[in-house]
Amino acid sequence: MIKHWQKELNEAARPEKIKILSSFFKTGPGEYGEGDVFIGLAVPDNRTVSKRYLIADFPDLAVMLDSPIHEYRLSALLVMVEQYKRARRNPAFRESLVKFYIDNAVKANNWDLVDLSAPYILGEHVYESSDDEVLYRFSESDNLWEQRIAIVSTLALIRHGRFDVTIKLAERYMSHTHQLIHKAAGWMLREMGKRGGDVELHDFLDTHASVMPRTMLRYAIERLDPDERKHYMNLKYPLPYPAMAHISVTIITYNEEHRIEACLKSLQDIADEIIVVDSFSTDRTVEICNAYGCKVTQRRFPGYGAQRQYATSLTSYSYVLSIDADEVLSPALRSSLIKLKEEGFAHRVYEMSRLNFYCGQPVKHCGWYPDIQIRLFDKRYANWNLRDLSERVIFPDSLKPVLLDGDILHYRCSTPDEYRKVQNRHAALSSGIIKARRSSVPFFTPYIKGVKAFLECYISKGAILDGPEGRAISRESYRTAYMAYDLARRSLRKKQQ
């Protein structure tokens, strides 16, 4: 059936449109649709052909979705949309279809593939099941298309009169850096206003218009009258901020009872509120945080970037200082932050150096110093990316971070065993990233990656100058890299068997 299906699509195509479509969907090097292949088939013609293949099963659909040809993938998605619509009396099939869509979501890898499928499959499923969590999970993905699926899926909720998820995701995406996400969020806000949510749209704009990405704002206000559009486009948030500006501090924790108190003490006179997101600690971490007046929330750990971004979403003030439980503000950095609070913020993003300690000893090489970190930012302009590991604060290119005097003192471990346990967790997270990007890992790759990591740390980053600590850190670099690739190799081999 696959050959006949693809043949019909090819016969309906118009090759003279290939160049236009390739340009329109940005398939050039470095563009969001890089590598996408077109045969020149218009969407109405694709729908006509696709309706003749509604009997396609999941293996057939998988073959089409795996194709490099854009229109083949679109055809499979159009078939799935129609299958979902026609299976109203077959909830078991619908559940299977939704799971298949979720498992293959990354293959809807251009905006039309998302927009023509997400609201009608995942969006309808979320409305019927109230399973909002799947959209929040997609919004925390590293994949641009899964992020777009999350917000565009809310079109189904909007059509049924539910606006809460759209609003939450639009707020989350205000710090996103990609225009495709800005456009999608603005589009959903506009649809909300058009479909009974005019009050909610104006409330959102009154709160956020001054700091919304311009593209998101333009899309959101498109249907408003000219005077309203002009009003919202002209709103600006003034700088500098008033004296004694407020700072929200965020900390993510898990079993930090031996370190958290030093961290909290260093925040005195700086934090106007402390948000702690705890991953269900089994020690006294939560008790200690409560004793210091922290606002504690417990949440499953989805990855570092997503957990940090979630903590940011709970803050009351615009400026957020993110710090870890094993970190302490140096006296010099405390002075810089107190001065900043007194004089007001003149910038949106601030960075600071971090001095790392290994078993109580400061480490000046190994790539561990100055280890510049962006940790203080205006959440309306910046936020954490959603990487499980190596997360960072992202913000528009127009903003330039300003370096503050003083260091974050990072006490990575008290003993070598403690450091190894942390590296074990990092290796496990890294293996998941490797598995997502590769179909196999050769037998010798873990060794090569391990040796490369050791030499890079010991020679290139100067660990040789740090004595016994440098040698220990370099050995752990080897072990962590080896372990990450070996775990990924074993998992991929098991999956293939």
Order of alpha helices (4+ residues) and beta strands (2+ residues): alpha-alpha-alpha-alpha-alpha-alpha-alpha-alpha-alpha-alpha-alpha-alpha-alpha-alpha-alpha-beta-alpha-beta-alpha-beta-alpha-beta-beta-alpha-beta-beta-beta-beta-beta-beta-alpha-alpha-alpha
